Amino acid sequence: MAATELEPAKSAVVTKVDPAEVPSAAWGWSGESTKAMNIAGWVVVVILLCMLKGNHKGHVEDIYLVGFAALISIILIRGQILKRKPR
């Protein structure tokens, strides 16, 4: 094997994905980090709301900032609700 090729892990990797369909699953790289995405989403909401305080005179920007923050919040809350519902 060449020095640049990766070897699959020798230990049993627990994954919900078949390594035949997703080769990276053999190394444990498959899946989404929902916790990190949720944290990043809430950080973006806070940053958008912090941008309300500024030196702009018009309030059109405020409408967009609040609108995008509300949209991201709705998406995050909806994701949490759907995650808890049994399928």
Secondary structure, 3 states (H helix, E strand, C coil): CCCCCCCCCCCCCCCCCCCCCCHHHHHCCCCCCHHHHHHHHHHHHHHHHHCCCCCCCCCHHHHHHHHHHHHHHHHHHHHHHHHHCCC
